[in-house]
Amino acid sequence: KQTLASVLKVIDTIGQAYYHELYGEGDDSPPASRAMALPEKSSTPAFITIADLVSCKADEHWNLLTEFLDFRFDDLSFSFSESDCANPLLMAHMRGLTAQYLQARTYADGIAEYLELATSLMRRKQMPPRLIDQTLSAYAGRARIEARRELASSFAQEGFGLNETQLVCMLFSPFVDHGHGLESFLRSCHPGMLVALPDLHKALSGSTAPDQVMHWLVDISGLSLKSLNNLYGKQRVNFDDPQSIIARIRAADPDKRRIMTVDPATGQAVAEMLSGR
C-alpha cells in the first residue's frame, strides 16, 4: 500500500537524481537534507482537496480587495506559471537578452514573444482581464521596456549576484562540451579575447594558464574556476533524450507553448517552444 511517506521518498529520489544530473560528479557540496516523513506519528497526514470549494478569482471580489482592504497587486503577483520562477519580470528579461545577443534581433522582439506566452498562460489561469492589461501595459512602448530592463537587471544583481554580462554568458552556455561554443561566444560578445582562446581552454580544462585569463573567466561568468572546470567536462542537455531527467521534466511542463518567432539565419517565421522551466 502506497502511503504519503513512500510518495515523499520517491519524490526525494527523483530530486536527488535531478541534482546529480544538474551538478555532476565534480560538485562536492552536499544537497540540502529534507525531512521525508514523520516516523513518530502513528498515522500520516491526508491530503484533502478544497479547491472546488474556494473561489480564487480576484475579479469576483475586486471592490472588496482594492477598496475595502486597499489591496495592491505587485510584480510578484503575476507569477502566471507554477513552473516559472518567482519573478516573471526576470524570465521576460532573459528572453529579451536571448533575442538580442543570441539571435541578432532586438531586445523588444524577445519581450514581445515572452508576453505572447504570458498572455496565454494568464488567460488559461483565468486571471482578471484588468490584471492582464496591467501586466502588459508595463511593457507598452520603448521607454517602459527599458525601465523594466533596468528593474530586471537590478533584481538579478541583488537576488543572484549576476550582472547582465554574466546573464548573457549563461545564455550562450559556452563552457560545456569542452568549450564547443566558446569561440562563437567570444566572436559575438568579446572579440578582443579571441587571441586568448588557447589559454581559455587550458584554464577551463584545469591546466596552467595566465592569471588574467582565469580572472576574466570568473568575472565574465560569475562562477568559480572549479565550477567552470566542472562545466567544461559536462555535455549540453539533449532535450530529446528520454533518459535525461532534466529533459523529461521539461517535456512534462504543462505551461510550455509554441510561439511564432523569426529565424535569424533565414529571416523566415518559425514556431518555437517556450517553457516556463
ABEGO torsion letter per residue (X at the ends): XBBAAAAAAAAAAAAAAAAAAAAEAABABBBBBBBABBAABABBBBBBBAAAABBABAAAAAAAAAAAAGBBBBAAAABABAABBABAAAAAAAAAAAAAAAAGBBAAAAAAAAAAAAAAAAAAAGBBAAAAAAAAAAABEAAAAAAAAAAAAAAAAAAAGBBAAAAAAAAAGAABGGGAAAAAAAAAABAAAAAAAAAAAAAAAGBBBBAAAAAAAAAAAGBBAAAAAAAAABBBBBAABAABAAAAAAAABAABBBBBBBBAAAGBBBBBBBBAX
